[in-house]
Amino acid sequence: MRLSFIAIATLFALTTAGFAEEATPPGDSQSPAAKGHRLANEASPYLRQHADNPVEWYPWDDEAFERARKENKPVFLSVGYSTCYWCHVMERESFNDGDIAKLLNDNFISIKVDRERRPDVDATYMIATELISQRGGWPNSVFLTPDLKPFFALTYAPPAEFKQLVDQVATTWKNEEKPLREDAQRVAGIIEQLTKRKQAAVELTPQRLTRASLAVLSGFDAFNGGIGTAPKFPREQVLAFQFHRAARDGDAVALEALELTLDNIIRGGIHDHIAGGFHRYATDNEWAVPHFEKMLYNQAQIGRVLVHAYLLTGRQKYAQAARKTFDFVLRDMTTAEGGFASAFDAETNGKEGLFYLWSKADVEAAAAADAEFAVQAFGVTEEGNHEGLNTLRLGEPIHELAADAGLPVEAFNEKLKSVLVKLGEARAKRPALRRDDKVIADWNAAMIRTLAEASVVLDEPRYLTAAKRAMTLLVEKLGAGTKNMQRAYFEGSTGLQASQLDHALVGLAAIQLFDVTKDDKWRELAKRSADVLIETFGDDDAGDYYLTADATGFVRTKQYDDGDLPAGNATALELFSELTRRDQDPRWRHAADGLTDTLSGLAQRSPMAMAGTLVAIDRHTRGAVGPRQYMGKGAVRVAAVRNAGGKTAELVLELAPGWHINANKPTEDFLIPTVLDTGGVGSDGVTYPEATERKLSFHDAPLQLYEGQVRLEFPVSQRSEAPFAAQRVRLSLQACSDKLCLEPETAELIVPAGPQP
């Protein structure tokens, strides 16, 4: 994307010149209006942080837009979030500078946006920044026409550079408004095209899914795990895709990629070894030095991947890391009302990461008698690995570190726990990190979904208690399940309509609660959420869904690519698909089929960006895969359970009242038998229960049936050479009532792995 010669010659030159001038001290020209008190009562810690800036900030609202149009002033849009380190830096350096503030106040309408409250604004104008500057990030600084179309953008800039840039933009607008409007129109046109993609539908066959997997793995770091080079993000949707490939098709390469990534993340500095939880991303290839923010959505999604990895492999390290993450969330990220806070800041005393960094002397003093052990285990050095200090990370696998220390693995782990307690006690004396207590609907829903599932897989009922409490808060404070649901809750205030992703993730969290509790109120909540998606966000012409109920600025966006969370359209598809398996309303299948047609071609062309969509499509077209399944449009609930001792397992079937399935050996040849295929392992050893003999209205002779609760016991694989500790099985049956029989169907289930080293 190229701007006009004026933008090229002046604006771009300024952003790359590398000025060394010091920031101008704040001036005295601060009128009451210029102090930005419009932000003081906003339900956003980020906006409140800027309330006393000399910049005359507006929130994103009609008052600002009307003034821009009336005065024909360009808009300066600044997008960030409360735990963004460089946002804090730019505030201190530029937005608290009186001379810069005067330039902005005299020549622009300045708008401050919290990206966490307004993901639609963030998404739209981040596209603009990436188009114009060929980079993205926060703070996002975008210059707009009075009709909110972008003509120039950048991220962070030092104060001297930023001051000159603001001055030049103001001058250019006064002298060359028309070319800038033309540039803005071109940028806006491209954004509109990008937010309304179309591609012919394709059938996502297993072969095409394999090719998509190979495309994703082409960017895989075979040494450190993860995708690409620094900065390294966990990319949870890609990890979830790799889990799905392993669980669905036994893809050993996908499982290896998943395990390598998780192993390095768990050992790395991106993992908080003391308190648990994960930082947002790493600044290096080895996951050693994080960007120090801790976001709720990372805990929810990495936690879920860890639970799934444990389910598939039985490796205790994944269960331990998951538990430590969830304990961190329940202890440190839970608000007084039971919601989950959005994030912890990255800085203390104006320095990024100071809370988490250690000198060698600090480690030795805290570890006391175990100083040598701590230094060796965490690779601590005098010179450090980040600005003269050290992050805590385990450079080698535990068994290698134990061997280096001359200790058995169990003894090493016990000593490591003891050292971490001591380091935690020392760290607790440091200035506390700032926590953003905003309760965001979709982030909370992602955490609720993870905790509910983890409560079963990890056998931790308190996770379920926390999940139900948080969902109750979303219902009572945000109106979850209603058309007027709000996106965020902070200090008793809401005031912002929920997005499509909010509704979709609340629906999926409610489904998970239904699966675990069997309480139908949660399924009803999921259905209401799906209703809102269809009625409020649906694009009937395209067959997909808008992110917001109304346009943002100049465009109404759609979300196809995964971001911090899975894409909105992928999440909607997953919700409709899950409801299809649990409810007999045909609307859910119709909606899921329509989205599959719309998204399949796009996902096949962009597998890395749309990994979440690939999983959702495959689950819808080939069926879900996991330890719990629904068959018979929800009439049959199936759970795979590994019995104590690990040598046998059961499928536990629960049939709704009035429904039955045929016995394994029905009385008539035309009847579909219930058959469990264990994949060649113990298939001949399946124990089927004694059938009930009952006469039904459509048949004169008594039939052999299963009703109520049915248990199928079978031996499980003990092959130590198998790449998966979990076992995949296939259950075939036909669900019937006294009046009708549904189509015969087959479901794949995963028998959870038993504990493995």
N, C-alpha and C positions, 0 to 999 in steps of 0.2 A: 504494500500500500504506500503510495507516494502522495504527499501533500503538495500544495502550491509552492512555487519558487520562493515566495516570501517565508513560508514555514520552513522550508529547507535551509534557506540562507541565514535565517536569524534564529528561530526557535531551536531547531535541532543542534545548531552550532553551540548554542548556549549550554545545552544539557551535556555536552561532551567535552567542554573546554577545560575542565578541571581547575576551576578557580580556587585560589588559596586565601582569599580575603576572609577575615574573621567576621562573625555575625555582628550586625549592628545592635547595640544595646537598646532595650525597649525605650520608646519615646514617651512623652507625657500627654499625647493627644488622644486620650481615651474618653469618649463620651459615654454616658450611661448605656446608650443603645449598643455601642461598640463592644461592650463587655460580654456579649453573647449570652445573656441570662435566659434567652429563649430555650436554651438547652438544660437549664438547671433542674427542671422537673420532668425531663424525659425518662422513660422507663428503660434506661440504658446506662450502665456505668461508663461506657466509652464516651457518650455524648456529654454526660455530666463532668467528665474529666476536662472537657474543653469549654465548660460554661463560663469560666472567668478569663478566657483568652481575650486579648484586645480585638481579635477578629470578630466581626459582627456576624456570627454564625446563625444560620437557620437550620432547622431540621428539614428533612425531605417532606415538604408540604405545599399546599396550594398558595399560601401566603408568599412564599419565596418565588414560586413560579410566576405568580401574577405580578410581583414587583419587577422581576426580570423582563417580562414582556412589556409592562407599562413604561419602564425606563430604558428599554432596549439595551440592557446590559448583559454581557456574557456571564455565565455561571461558572464559578470555581467549585467543583465537586471534590471533596476529600472523603475517601472511603477507608475505613480501618476497623479495628476492634480493640477491646480493652486490654488484651494481653499481648498486643503486638509491640515488640521492642522498638522497631524503627518508627512506628507511629508515635511512641513516646518521645523519641529523639527529635523527630520533626516538630512536634509540639513545642518542646523546650527551645529548639534552635530558631524556628521560623514563626510559629503561630503565637508565640509569646513576645515576638519582636515588634515593637511599636511601629517602626518604619514599614515593615512588610505588611503589618495589619492595615496601616493607612492606605497602602497601595491597593490591597484587596477591597477594603471598605469603600474607597472612592470609585473604583472601576469595575467591581464585580458584585454579584450576589453570591455569597459564599454559603455552601451547604455542606453540612457534616452528616455522614451516614455511618451507622454501625452495620457492617456487613453481615453480622450474625442475626440481626433483626430484619434486615432487608436483603435476603439472598438474591432477589430479583434485580435490584439496583446493582448489586455487586457483580452479578453474572453479566448483565448487559454492558456495563462500562468497563469490565475487565477485558471483554472481547475487544472493545475499542482500544484499550491500552496496548494489548498484544498486537493489534493490527498496526497501530501508529508507531509504537516504539520498539516492536519486536521483542518485548519482554513483559513480564507481569509480576505482580506482588503487591504488598501493602507496606506503607500507605499508598493507595491508588489516587493519583492527582489528575483530574480530567477537566479540561476547559470545554464548556458547552455553549452553544448558541442559546438565546432566550427560549427557543422551543426545544431545548434539552438534547440537541444533537451534538456529538463530540467532534471537535476539530483538532485538538492536541491533547497529549497525555504523557505522563511520566510516573515513576514511582517516587522513591525518596530522592531528594536533592539537598545538598548542603545549603546553608542559609544564603550565602553570598550569591551562589548560582541561582537559587530559587528566586531571590529578590530581583535579579536582572531578568530572569525569565518572565516573572509576573509583569514587570514594567514593559517588557517587549511585547507580550501578548496584548496588554492594554493599548499600547500604541498602534499595533497592527490592526486591532479591532476598529479603532477610531478612523484609521486611514484606509484600510483595505477590508472592510466588513464583507463585501460581496464575495471575494475569493474564499474567505474563511467559511462563509455560509455554503459555498459550493463544495468545499472540502468536506464539511460536516455532512452534507447531503449524501456524498459518495460513501463516506464511512457508515452512515446510518443505513444505506441501501445494502451494503455488504453484511452488516449485522443482522438485518431482517432476513436475508437469505440464509445465513448460518443458523438462525434460530428456527427455521422452518424447512428442515431438510426433507428430501424425498428420495426414495430408492425403491425400485421394484422388489416385491416380496420374493423370497427364495425359501426353499425347504431346508432347514438347518439339519441336514443328515449327520449321522455320526462321523462320516468322512469329512464333511465340511467343518464340523466341530474340531476334529483332529487337526486340520489345517490351521484353524484359528488358534489352537493351542500352540502349534509350532511357531506361528507368527508372534504370539505373546512371548514365547521362550526365546525368540531371536534376540531380544534385548536383555536377557537374563545374565546377571553377574555370577559366573560359575564358581568364583572364589569366595565372594562375600554374601551371596544371595541378593535378592531384590532385583529391581529393574533399573538399568541404566547406571549412570555415574552421578557423583555428588552434584547438587544436594540429593540425598537418597530419602525418598518417602516410602513408608511401608506399603502403600498402594493396596489397601485391604481388599478391594474388589478383585484385583488380580490374584491375591492369595486365596480368596473365596472361590474363584474360578479354578485354580489349581486343586483345591480340595474337591470341588465338584467333579473334575475330570478323574481324580483318583478314586472317589467313591462310586461314581457312575460306571466307569469303563475299566477300572483297574489300571489306570495309567501310572506306571511306576516312575516315569520321568517327571510327571507333574508332582507326584508325591515327594520325590527327591528334591525338587525345586522348592516346594513348600517347606520341607523340613530344614533345608539348608538356610533358607531365609529366616525362619523362626529361630533356629539355633543361634544365628549370628545376632539377631535382634535381642534375644533374651540375654546373651552374654555381653552385648555392647553397652556403650554409654547412653544410648537412646532409651535404655531401660533404667528406671530408677531402682537400683538394687536395695536401697534402704527402705523406702516407703512403699514401693510397688508402683505400677503404672508406667506409661510410656510417654516420652516427649513426641512432639509433632513430627520431626524429621531429623536426619543426621546431615551434618555439613561436610562429611567425608565419605569415602567409599566403604570404609570398614565399620560404619555405625558407631564410631567411638565418641565423637563430639556432636551432641545434639543441638538443635535450635530449641531453647530450653522451655518453651511453652508446654503446658500439659492440657490438652483439650479433651473434653468429655467424649467426643465422637471417636477419638483414637482408642480410648479405653473400651468403649462399647464394641468397636469393630475388631481390634486386635484380640480382645478378650474372646469374642465369638470364634475367631479363627483358631485360637488356642484350644478352646473347648472342642471344636470339630477335629483338630489334629489329634487330641487325646482320644476322642471317640474312635478314630480310625486306626491309631497306632498303639494306644495304651501306654504311651511313654509318660512317666510320672513328671518329667520336667515341664511338659505342657500344662498338665493339671496344676502343678505348683505355681507356675507363672500366672496362670489364669486366676487362681485363688488370691494370689498376692495383689493382682490388679483389682479384682472386685472388692477385696478388703480395703484397699486404698480408696476406692470410690465410696464405699459405705461409710468409711471413717472420716475422710477428708473432703469429699465432694458432695455430700448430702446436706441439703439445707434443713433448717429447723422444721419446715413443713413437710419434708419428705421428698421434695424434688431433688434433682441432680444439678449442681452448679455447672456452668458452662466451661470454666477454664481457670487455671492458675497462671499468673503472670510469669514472664521470663526474667524480670529484672528485680533487683533490690539495690537501693541506694544509687540508682541510675546506672548500674552495671549489669549487663546481661549475664545470666547464669551464675552470679556470685553465690547464690544459695547452695548450688550443687557442686561447686568447684573446690578442690583441695590442694594445698601445698603438701609436700612430703612431710614437713614438720607437723602439719595439722593432723595428718593420718597417724603418724607415729604417736603423737600426744594422746589422741582419742583412743587408739587401739591398746595403748599401754604395753602390757606384757606380751601382747600379740602383735606388736608393731611390725616385726620382720615378716610375719605371716601375711599381714594385711598389705604391706608394700609389694610383696611378691605376687600375691593373688590378684591384685588389681593393677599391676604393672605401673605403680606410682614411681615417678622419677623427680629429680631436682628441677629439671628444665620443664617438666610438664608436657601436656599435649594440646593445651589451649591457653594462649596468652600467659605462659609461665606457670599455669596451674594444671591440675589433673581432673579429668572426669573419672569416675569409678566404672571400670569395665573389666570383664574377665577375658583375657586375650586367647585362652585356649579352652577346650572342653574340660569339664570337671574331672574326668578320669585322668587326663594328662596333668592338670594342675595338682591333683592329689599325688600322682606319682612323683612329680617334681618336689613336692613337700615331704615325700617319704611317708605318706599316710594312706590308710584305706579310704575309699571313697566316702563311706558313711561317716568316718571320723573327720574327714576334711569338711564335709557338709555341715557337721555340727559345729566345728570351729568357725566356719564361715558365718553361720547364723549368729554366733556369739559376737564376732567382730562387727557385724552389721548392726547389732543392737547398740554396741558402744559408739559406733560412728553416728548412728541415729540420735543418740543422746547428745552428742556434741553438736550435730547439725541443728537440733531443736533449739539451741541457744542463739542461733543466728536470727537476724531480723526476718520476720515472717513475710512470706510471699503474699501478694494481693490476690484475692480470689474474686472472680466475677460470678456473682450469685444469680445471674439471670437464668431462669428456667426456660429453655428453648424446647419447643414441642418435639421436633423431629429428633434432636439429639437425645432428649429424654426417652423418647420412644425406642430408639436404637438400643439404649442402655437397658430399658425394661425388657425388651425382647431377648437380649443376651442373658440377663440375670435369670429370667424365667426358664430358659433352656438349660443354663448352667445348674440351676437348682436340682434338676433331675440327673444330668450327666455326672456332676460332681457330688451329688447327694448332700446338698447344702440347703435345707429348707429356709434359712434366713435370707438367702438370695431371693426366693419367691416372695417372702414377706416384704422385702424392700421394693420389689417390682410392683406388687399390688398397691402398696402405699403411694408410690410415685404415679401410677396410672390413675389412682383415685384423685390425686392432685390435679392431673391434667383434665380430668372430667369436671371437677368442681371449680377450678380456677380458670381454666382455659376454654371450657366448653367442648372438650373432645367429643367427637361423634355428632356434632351439629354443624350447620352451615356457617354459623357465626363463630366458629372456633377461632381463638386467638393464637398467635405464634409464640409469644414470650410473656413471661410473668416475672416481675421484679418489684419487690417491696409493695405488694398489693396492687400494682398497676399492670394493665395489659395494653389495650388500645391499638392492636395491629393485627389485621386479618391473617389467618394461617395460609400457608402456601399449599400447593398440591402435594409436595413432598411431606409436609407435616401430616396431612390427612392420611396419606398412604402408609407412612411408617407407624402412625398410631394404630391403623388397622392391622398391620402385620404384628405389632406388639400385642394387640388384643387377641389375635389368633393364637399366638404362642401361649398367652395366659389361659385361653380356652383349652388348648391341648394339655396343659399341665394340670389345671384345676378341674376340668370337665364342667365348669360353671358356664351355663349358656349365656349369661349376661355379657361375657367377653366376646362371644361370637356375634351377638347382636350389636355390640359396639363396632366390631369390624365391618359388619354389613352397613351400618349407618355411615361409617367413614367412606366406604365404597360408593354408596349412594351420592354423597356429596361430590366425590370425584367426578362421577358421570354427569351430574346435574350442573355443576358449577365450573368445571375445568375442561370438559370435553370439547374437542374440535371435531364435530360431526363430519366435516368434509375430509379431513386428513386421517381420522381414525386414531389420533393420539390426544395428548393432554397438555394444556398450558400450565406453566409454573404458578401463575397467579390468576386471580379472578378477573383482574383488569389489566390494562396496559401499564407498563412502567416507562414513563417518559414518552418515547416515540414508538415503542414496540412492545408487543405482548410475547414474552419469551416462552420457549419450550426447552426442556432439559433432556438432552440425549446422552451426553458424555458424563461418566462418573466424575465426581469431584471429591470433596471431603466425605460425602456420603454417596451411595449409589444414585444414579440418575433418576430424576422424578418419574420418567416414563417407564424405566425398568422396574421401579418400585411399585408403580400402579399395576403393571402386568403381573408381578409376583402376588400382589394382593388379590386381584381378580382370579388368578389361577388357584391360589390356596382356598379361596371361597368356593370355587368350582368343586373341589374335592370334599368340602364340608357342608355344602348347602345345595338344595335341589332347585334353587331359583335359576332358570336358564340365562338370566341377564349376565351372570358372572362369566359363563363360558363365552357368550357373545362378545363381551367386552375384551376378554383375554384373547380370543381369536383375532379380533380386529387389531389389537395392539401388536400381536405377533406378526400379522401381515405387514403392518406399517414399519416395524422395527427390524425385521429379519435381514433385509438387504443392507441396511445401514450398519448393523452389528457385524455382519460378515466382512464388510469392507474396512471397519475400524475396530478390530477385536481388542486392541490394547485400551482404547478409550471407552469401549462399551462392554467390558468384561462382565459387568453385572447384568447387562441385557442378555448376553449369551447364556448365562446361567438361568435366567428367568424363562427364556424361550425354551430351552432344553427341558426344564422342569415341567413346563406346561405341555409340551408336545410328547415327551416320552415318560412323563410322570415324575413325581418327586422321588428322592432317594434319601434314606435316613432311618433311624431306629423306630420312628413312628410314622404311620401312614393312615390315610383314610380311603376307603373303598365304598362302592355302592352309593356314591353321592353323599357320603357322610353317614350312611346307615351302619357301616362297619368300621370300627376303630381298631387298628392293629399296632401292637408294640412288640419289639424284639428285646428280649431280656436274657443276658448271660447268667446262668445259675451259679451259685456259690461253688467254688472249686474250679470253674472255668472249662469243664469238660463237656457240659451240656448247656443248651439254651432252650428257650421257649418263645414261640409266638403267642401272644395273648390277644385274642380277638374278642371284642365287645360289640354285640349286635344290638341295635336299637329295638325297643319293644315293637312287635308286629313284623319283624324282619327275621329271615333265616337264610342259611346257605345249605347246599346239599352236602351230605356226608362224603367222606373220601371214597366210599363205595356205595353210590346211590342204587336204588332198586330198579331203575330204568336206564337203558342205554342212552336215551336222548337227554338225560339230565347231566348237567355239567358238574363234575366232582370237584371237591376242594382238594387241591394238591400243593404240597410244599416241595420245591426243588432247592436243595441245599448246595447246588453247584458241584455235584459229584462227591461231596464230603458228607458221608452219613445219610445220603438220600434214602437208602434202604432202611435206615434205622429210625425214621420218623414215627413217633407214637401219636396216633390219632385217637381222640376220645371216643367213647361210646356214643352212638347217635341216638337221637330222640325219634321215635316212630310216631308220626302224626298224619292225619288225613286232612287234606286241604280242599278248598271248594272247587278247584279246577281239575282235580284228579280223584278218581274213584278209590283207588287203592292207597293204603298208607305209604308214606314216604319216609326215608331215612334222612334226618335233618340235624343241623347244629343250630342252636338258639342260645341267647343270653351270652354268657362268657364261655369261650372255647380256648383250650390250651393245646398247642402242638409242640411236643418236646422232641429234640433231636440232638445228636452229638455234633460238636463243633471241631473244626480243624485244629490239629496240634502240630502242623508242619512248621518247624522253626525256620525253614528257609523261605517261607512265604514273605513277600514284601509288606503285606498288610496283616496286622494282628486281628483286625476286624474281618468278619466273614459276610459276604453278600449272599442273600437268598432271594428266591422268587416265589410268591404266593399267588395261586390262580384260584378264582372262585366266581360264583354268580350270586349276587344278592337278590332276594325275592321277598315280596310280601304275599299275603293271601290272594292278592288281586293282580299282581304284575311281577315280571322278572326283568331286571335291568340287563344290559349287555354283559357278557362274560368279560372279566378283566384280570390283568396281572399286575402286581405291584412288586417293586424291588425294595428290599429292606437291608439295612446294615445291622448285623449283630455287633453290639459294642465290643471293642477289644477289652480283654481283661488286663489288669495292671502288668506293664512290662518295664524292664529296667530302662 
